[in-house]
Structure formats: structure tokens, C-alpha cells
Amino acid sequence: MPQRERLTWAQLRVGTMVIISLAILAMGIFFISGQVGFFSRRYTLKAYIADASGLKEGAQVRLAGVAVGNVETVRISPYSERARAVEIEMAVARAYQDQIRVDSTASIETVGLLGESYVNLTRGSPGKEVIPEGGVLNSSEEADIKRVVQNANDVVVNLRVLSAKLNDISGQIASGKGSLGKLLYDQTLYTRLNQTADNLQRTSARIDQGQGTVGKLLTDETLYNSTRAAVDRVNTLLDNMQHGSGSFAKFVSDPSLYDHAHHLMSQADSLVEGINQGHGSLGKLVKESELYDHMNQTLDHFNTISGRMADGQGTLGKLSTDPTLYNNLSASSESMRDFLKEFKKNPKKYLSIKLHIF
């Protein structure tokens, strides 16, 4: 009998330890899963979004990054608007109710790039109204992780294409193709540069030795002496000009030339003024129209005469149009040429002298 009582007490202790362990395990799971305030009072809030983005029931609800509750349900909403396609119901600790107001917003975010999704709430302004039990929060969409990953994939693809092109270009350069490849691997450019460097070195050596025009300019003092002598002569000339010696100095410093020039310009002004007023022969030629009329009449007479000559009228007209005179003159010239030939052959024929004595 005593042995049976000890066995029952042992079983009781084992059962008690199991219950305590299970309770501790349950509490640990509760805290690990993000449940807040096992015995704290809660109230319900709702939010409507366009896409759940992988949000699950039991996910954390954070206020400014601090865990304050959990997501109870995620379901399709009864509304037809695309922006309110998903309804999220949250259980939030009532201790934070005063921090969540009508200007607070709810958004779905993720822990890291590929972590679990959670609901993040923003703190409201002190002057705004507190959202009551069952109230609806405004929602704001964050950057969709899918779009971010897709954009990252596009960037990676572009980088791969660019890398392939760069590899192709580097391969062509390594094989000596193209301008850059020849520049790096062709010895011709190096040889030419080496020859150019040798030529420059020889040229600089010749210049240092005073050879050539540039060498003489740098080493020979003849040009310097000549330039200095020319500058001295110019200084002497300028000094003579300043002191009034020589014709050019008088031209610069003597005021009589200026007076003559001024007098000449005055006379020219008077002459131009007289011409503009029509004084004198030149003024009449410029201002009066009689000369123009006479010249116009003369041109008319000349045009009349030239027209008659073109028509063959008058002596000049016949001379310019009738070939008879030209033919006669040509025949006379031919007869004269024949006569001179005969005269040269037998001058006695034409120079015979007869004497008659009475």
C-alpha cells in the first residue's frame, strides 16, 4: 500500500512538469510568433489595399516599426474598387490607440528584400481624432517587391548584355583588331614614336650646338645685337622727332602744317558750298540742267545721224554701206601696185625726155 501511494505522487509530479513545460512552450511560441500582450486588451482596426503582397494571418502589425498587434484576417473585400480589393482586419493593443489617428496610414512592408510581410502603421498627429473600435485606416502602397525584383532582373540582363559586348570588344582588342588593338599591340606605332623621339633628340642637340636658324636664334647674339641697334635707332629717331629736328619732326610738331591743312580744308568747304549753291562753271554744271539738255540734244542728233548712216543716206551713209568706193579704191590700189612693178622693171619707159630745138 505505501508503495502504490509513492507511485501515484511520482506520476503527479511528472504530469505537473509536463503541463508547466507545455505552458512555457506555448508562451514561447506566442512571443516568437509576434503576439503582443497575451493578457493585454485589444481593439480591432481595418484597412483596405489593392494587393495583399503575400501578407498572411498572424503577421505582425507595427506602429512606427514597433510591434503592437497582429493580423487576424486577410480576405477579399466586398467593394468593387481596385484600390480596396483586399480587406485586412487587425488586432492592436489598446494601449496604443491614442497614437493611431485619422491621418495615420497602413502599408504592407517586408522584412529585408525577401522577408515576411507585415503591416506598418504611421503615428497620427496630436490634433487629429482617434480612430475608434472597428475603424478603417487609410492605406498607402509601398514599392511592390515583385516590381523591384523585376526591375533588378532587367538591370541584371542589361548588365549581362553589356558584359558580353565588353568581352567581345576586349577580345578584338587583345587580337589586335581595330584602332585601339593596333595602338596597343602593333609595333609600327612604337617604332614611329621611337623614330620621332630620336629625331627630336637630334634636332634639340643641333639647336643646342647653334646649328640651323632656330639654333642661331637661341645661341647667336648677332640677332640680339642687330635688334638692339635697331631699337637704339628708333629711340634716336623718336628723340629727334620730340626735339623738333628733321622734316618729319617738323611735320609732327610744327603747327604751320596744321594751319595750312586747316586753311585748305576751309577753302575746300567754301568751294563745295559754292558748287552746291550753283556758283561758277562747276556749280552750274552740277546744279543747272542746261548742260544736260544740250548733251541730251547732242545725243539725239548723233542718234539721228547714226541712223541715217545705217540706212545708207548721205555721203557718210554711202561710205559705210555702199561697197562701190571700196571696190574702186581696191582697183586703184591694184593698178598702182602694177604700175610700180612695171616702173621698177623699166623706168626708162616712163622717164624718156624729148628735146625739140627750134
Secondary structure per residue as TSV (DSSP state, phi and psi in degrees):
chain	resnum	aa	ss	phi	psi
A	1	M	-	360.0	-48.0
A	2	P	H	-59.8	-34.8
A	3	Q	H	-64.4	-38.6
A	4	R	H	-66.6	-38.9
A	5	E	H	-64.9	-38.8
A	6	R	H	-65.7	-37.8
A	7	L	H	-65.0	-41.0
A	8	T	H	-64.2	-41.2
A	9	W	H	-65.3	-36.6
A	10	A	H	-64.4	-43.0
A	11	Q	H	-63.6	-38.1
A	12	L	H	-63.0	-42.3
A	13	R	H	-64.2	-40.7
A	14	V	H	-63.7	-42.2
A	15	G	H	-63.7	-41.1
A	16	T	H	-62.0	-43.5
A	17	M	H	-64.1	-38.3
A	18	V	H	-65.9	-42.9
A	19	I	H	-63.1	-44.6
A	20	I	H	-62.3	-42.7
A	21	S	H	-62.0	-43.9
A	22	L	H	-62.0	-39.1
A	23	A	H	-64.4	-44.4
A	24	I	H	-62.4	-42.7
A	25	L	H	-61.4	-42.2
A	26	A	H	-64.2	-41.7
A	27	M	H	-66.4	-38.7
A	28	G	H	-62.5	-44.1
A	29	I	H	-62.5	-37.3
A	30	F	H	-61.8	-47.1
A	31	F	H	-71.8	-37.7
A	32	I	H	-64.5	-37.4
A	33	S	T	-74.7	-4.9
A	34	G	T	95.3	8.4
A	35	Q	-	-67.5	135.8
A	36	V	-	-111.7	130.8
A	37	G	-	62.6	77.9
A	38	F	T	-56.5	-37.5
A	39	F	T	-108.5	8.4
A	40	S	S	-80.6	155.9
A	41	R	-	-81.8	144.0
A	42	R	E	-130.5	163.2
A	43	Y	E	-139.4	161.7
A	44	T	E	-100.3	137.7
A	45	L	E	-129.2	154.1
A	46	K	E	-125.9	155.5
A	47	A	E	-149.3	146.8
A	48	Y	E	-118.8	131.5
A	49	I	E	-134.7	169.4
A	50	A	S	-82.4	-29.9
A	51	D	-	-148.0	135.4
A	52	A	-	-72.6	-23.9
A	53	S	T	53.8	41.2
A	54	G	T	81.2	10.0
A	55	L	-	-70.2	133.7
A	56	K	-	-118.4	160.2
A	57	E	T	-66.1	140.3
A	58	G	T	92.2	-5.7
A	59	A	-	-66.7	156.6
A	60	Q	E	-69.7	150.8
A	61	V	E	-116.4	123.6
A	62	R	E	-116.6	142.5
A	63	L	E	-110.8	109.6
A	64	A	T	55.2	37.4
A	65	G	T	89.3	-4.4
A	66	V	E	-104.5	132.2
A	67	A	E	-66.7	124.9
A	68	V	E	-130.1	-0.4
A	69	G	E	175.8	-167.0
A	70	N	E	-140.1	160.6
A	71	V	E	-83.9	125.8
A	72	E	E	-91.9	-46.6
A	73	T	E	-139.5	146.5
A	74	V	E	-130.7	112.2
A	75	R	E	-146.7	166.0
A	76	I	E	-72.0	132.4
A	77	S	-	-81.7	160.3
A	78	P	S	-78.3	-1.7
A	79	Y	-	-87.1	150.6
A	80	S	-	-91.6	-12.9
A	81	E	-	-66.5	139.7
A	82	R	G	-65.3	-35.6
A	83	A	G	-70.9	-14.7
A	84	R	G	-120.4	38.3
A	85	A	-	-73.0	-30.1
A	86	V	E	-118.7	134.4
A	87	E	E	-106.4	128.7
A	88	I	E	-115.6	125.8
A	89	E	E	-110.7	127.8
A	90	M	E	-122.2	147.7
A	91	A	E	-110.7	116.4
A	92	V	E	-119.5	141.1
A	93	A	E	-60.2	132.0
A	94	R	G	-65.7	-17.7
A	95	A	G	-64.7	-20.5
A	96	Y	G	-103.6	9.5
A	97	Q	G	-62.5	-34.3
A	98	D	G	-68.9	-16.9
A	99	Q	G	-89.8	-14.3
A	100	I	-	-106.1	112.8
A	101	R	B	-124.8	-177.3
A	102	V	T	-66.2	-20.7
A	103	D	T	-94.8	6.2
A	104	S	-	-74.7	152.1
A	105	T	E	-127.4	152.4
A	106	A	E	-115.7	135.0
A	107	S	E	-142.8	150.8
A	108	I	E	-93.0	124.6
A	109	E	E	-128.5	171.1
A	110	T	E	-124.9	152.8
A	111	V	S	-83.9	106.2
A	112	G	T	76.0	-164.5
A	113	L	T	-78.3	-38.8
A	114	L	T	-124.2	22.5
A	115	G	S	-80.6	-175.2
A	116	E	-	-73.5	153.7
A	117	S	E	-86.1	150.7
A	118	Y	E	-148.6	167.6
A	119	V	E	-101.7	126.0
A	120	N	E	-111.2	130.6
A	121	L	E	-109.1	145.7
A	122	T	-	-99.9	150.2
A	123	R	-	-74.2	141.9
A	124	G	-	-86.2	167.6
A	125	S	-	-76.0	145.7
A	126	P	T	-59.4	-31.0
A	127	G	T	-84.5	-2.1
A	128	K	S	-91.3	165.5
A	129	E	-	-78.7	142.7
A	130	V	B	-76.6	138.2
A	131	I	-	-75.4	128.1
A	132	P	-	-80.8	-179.1
A	133	E	T	-57.5	127.9
A	134	G	T	78.3	8.1
A	135	G	E	-70.0	165.0
A	136	V	E	-110.5	130.4
A	137	L	E	-90.8	147.4
A	138	N	E	-69.2	146.9
A	139	S	E	-115.9	151.3
A	140	S	-	-136.4	136.3
A	141	E	-	-90.0	126.8
A	142	E	-	-88.2	173.4
A	143	A	-	-61.5	125.9
A	144	D	-	-68.1	129.6
A	145	I	H	-62.4	-29.9
A	146	K	H	-65.9	-42.8
A	147	R	H	-65.7	-38.4
A	148	V	H	-62.7	-45.5
A	149	V	H	-64.9	-39.4
A	150	Q	H	-63.6	-43.6
A	151	N	H	-63.3	-39.2
A	152	A	H	-63.4	-38.8
A	153	N	H	-64.2	-40.9
A	154	D	H	-61.5	-41.3
A	155	V	H	-63.6	-41.4
A	156	V	H	-63.1	-42.1
A	157	V	H	-61.7	-44.2
A	158	N	H	-63.1	-39.1
A	159	L	H	-64.9	-36.2
A	160	R	H	-65.4	-43.2
A	161	V	H	-62.6	-43.7
A	162	L	H	-63.6	-40.0
A	163	S	H	-63.3	-39.9
A	164	A	H	-64.0	-41.6
A	165	K	H	-65.2	-40.8
A	166	L	H	-65.1	-37.8
A	167	N	H	-63.7	-41.0
A	168	D	H	-62.6	-44.7
A	169	I	H	-64.4	-43.7
A	170	S	H	-64.5	-34.0
A	171	G	H	-65.3	-42.1
A	172	Q	H	-65.4	-38.1
A	173	I	H	-66.2	-41.7
A	174	A	H	-63.8	-30.6
A	175	S	T	-86.2	3.1
A	176	G	T	82.8	17.3
A	177	K	-	-89.6	153.2
A	178	G	H	76.8	172.2
A	179	S	H	-64.2	-44.8
A	180	L	H	-67.1	-38.1
A	181	G	H	-63.6	-43.4
A	182	K	H	-66.4	-34.7
A	183	L	H	-64.9	-33.8
A	184	L	H	-88.6	-32.6
A	185	Y	H	-116.5	-17.5
A	186	D	-	-81.6	130.4
A	187	Q	H	-78.7	-11.2
A	188	T	H	-62.4	-45.9
A	189	L	H	-62.7	-41.4
A	190	Y	H	-60.9	-43.4
A	191	T	H	-62.3	-43.2
A	192	R	H	-65.8	-41.1
A	193	L	H	-64.2	-37.5
A	194	N	H	-65.1	-42.5
A	195	Q	H	-63.5	-41.3
A	196	T	H	-62.6	-41.0
A	197	A	H	-63.0	-40.4
A	198	D	H	-63.6	-43.3
A	199	N	H	-63.1	-42.1
A	200	L	H	-64.0	-36.9
A	201	Q	H	-66.7	-42.2
A	202	R	H	-65.6	-40.4
A	203	T	H	-63.5	-43.9
A	204	S	H	-64.5	-34.4
A	205	A	H	-65.8	-42.6
A	206	R	H	-64.6	-38.4
A	207	I	H	-65.0	-41.1
A	208	D	H	-63.0	-31.8
A	209	Q	T	-83.2	-1.4
A	210	G	T	83.2	16.9
A	211	Q	-	-88.4	147.9
A	212	G	H	79.0	174.0
A	213	T	H	-65.1	-47.3
A	214	V	H	-64.9	-39.4
A	215	G	H	-62.6	-41.5
A	216	K	H	-67.6	-36.6
A	217	L	H	-63.2	-32.3
A	218	L	H	-89.0	-30.3
A	219	T	H	-111.1	-32.5
A	220	D	-	-82.4	134.1
A	221	E	S	-89.5	2.6
A	222	T	H	-63.6	-46.0
A	223	L	H	-62.4	-40.0
A	224	Y	H	-62.1	-44.9
A	225	N	H	-64.6	-41.4
A	226	S	H	-64.4	-43.4
A	227	T	H	-63.2	-40.0
A	228	R	H	-66.0	-40.4
A	229	A	H	-63.7	-41.1
A	230	A	H	-63.5	-40.6
A	231	V	H	-64.5	-38.3
A	232	D	H	-63.1	-41.3
A	233	R	H	-65.5	-39.9
A	234	V	H	-63.7	-40.2
A	235	N	H	-63.9	-39.1
A	236	T	H	-64.0	-42.6
A	237	L	H	-63.0	-43.1
A	238	L	H	-64.8	-37.2
A	239	D	H	-64.9	-41.0
A	240	N	H	-64.5	-37.8
A	241	M	H	-65.5	-38.9
A	242	Q	H	-67.9	-33.0
A	243	H	T	-92.4	5.1
A	244	G	T	79.1	26.3
A	245	S	-	-106.3	140.2
A	246	G	S	94.3	160.3
A	247	S	H	-65.6	-44.3
A	248	F	H	-64.9	-36.7
A	249	A	H	-63.1	-41.3
A	250	K	H	-65.3	-35.5
A	251	F	H	-63.2	-34.0
A	252	V	H	-82.9	-44.0
A	253	S	H	-101.0	-22.9
A	254	D	-	-78.5	123.8
A	255	P	H	-75.8	-9.0
A	256	S	H	-64.6	-36.0
A	257	L	H	-63.8	-40.3
A	258	Y	H	-63.2	-39.6
A	259	D	H	-64.5	-43.1
A	260	H	H	-63.6	-43.6
A	261	A	H	-63.4	-41.1
A	262	H	H	-64.0	-40.9
A	263	H	H	-64.8	-41.2
A	264	L	H	-63.8	-41.9
A	265	M	H	-65.7	-34.9
A	266	S	H	-65.0	-42.5
A	267	Q	H	-64.9	-39.1
A	268	A	H	-64.0	-39.8
A	269	D	H	-62.8	-41.4
A	270	S	H	-64.1	-42.6
A	271	L	H	-62.5	-45.3
A	272	V	H	-63.8	-38.9
A	273	E	H	-63.9	-41.2
A	274	G	H	-64.5	-39.0
A	275	I	H	-64.6	-42.9
A	276	N	H	-63.3	-30.9
A	277	Q	T	-84.7	-4.2
A	278	G	T	84.5	19.6
A	279	H	-	-83.8	144.3
A	280	G	H	76.2	175.9
A	281	S	H	-63.4	-46.3
A	282	L	H	-64.7	-37.8
A	283	G	H	-64.2	-40.4
A	284	K	H	-66.4	-37.4
A	285	L	H	-62.6	-33.9
A	286	V	H	-84.2	-42.0
A	287	K	H	-95.2	-39.2
A	288	E	-	-85.8	156.8
A	289	S	S	-102.4	2.8
A	290	E	H	-64.6	-43.3
A	291	L	H	-61.6	-39.3
A	292	Y	H	-63.5	-41.8
A	293	D	H	-63.9	-44.3
A	294	H	H	-62.5	-43.5
A	295	M	H	-64.6	-38.2
A	296	N	H	-64.3	-41.7
A	297	Q	H	-63.9	-42.9
A	298	T	H	-60.3	-43.5
A	299	L	H	-64.0	-36.8
A	300	D	H	-62.6	-45.1
A	301	H	H	-61.5	-43.1
A	302	F	H	-62.6	-39.7
A	303	N	H	-65.3	-37.2
A	304	T	H	-65.8	-45.2
A	305	I	H	-63.8	-45.1
A	306	S	H	-64.2	-35.0
A	307	G	H	-64.8	-41.3
A	308	R	H	-65.3	-40.9
A	309	M	H	-62.5	-39.1
A	310	A	H	-66.9	-29.3
A	311	D	H	-84.5	-4.6
A	312	G	T	82.8	18.9
A	313	Q	-	-88.7	144.2
A	314	G	H	77.0	175.8
A	315	T	H	-64.7	-48.2
A	316	L	H	-63.9	-35.1
A	317	G	H	-64.6	-43.0
A	318	K	H	-68.5	-35.8
A	319	L	H	-63.3	-34.8
A	320	S	H	-87.2	-20.3
A	321	T	H	-118.5	-31.6
A	322	D	-	-85.9	124.9
A	323	P	S	-82.1	0.3
A	324	T	H	-62.1	-46.9
A	325	L	H	-60.9	-41.4
A	326	Y	H	-62.7	-41.7
A	327	N	H	-65.6	-41.8
A	328	N	H	-63.5	-44.8
A	329	L	H	-63.0	-37.7
A	330	S	H	-66.3	-40.9
A	331	A	H	-66.0	-41.5
A	332	S	H	-63.0	-40.7
A	333	S	H	-64.3	-37.7
A	334	E	H	-67.8	-42.4
A	335	S	H	-63.3	-41.8
A	336	M	H	-62.5	-41.3
A	337	R	H	-63.8	-39.1
A	338	D	H	-66.7	-39.9
A	339	F	H	-62.4	-43.2
A	340	L	H	-65.3	-35.4
A	341	K	H	-64.1	-46.7
A	342	E	H	-64.4	-36.9
A	343	F	H	-65.3	-39.1
A	344	K	H	-67.3	-36.0
A	345	K	H	-72.7	-43.8
A	346	N	-	-139.5	81.0
A	347	P	G	-69.5	-24.9
A	348	K	G	-66.4	-25.0
A	349	K	G	-63.0	-30.9
A	350	Y	T	-106.7	-6.8
A	351	L	S	-117.7	25.0
A	352	S	-	-71.6	139.0
A	353	I	-	-116.7	127.2
A	354	K	-	-107.9	129.9
A	355	L	-	-109.9	130.3
A	356	H	-	-115.0	122.8
A	357	I	-	-106.5	126.0
A	358	F	-	-93.1	360.0
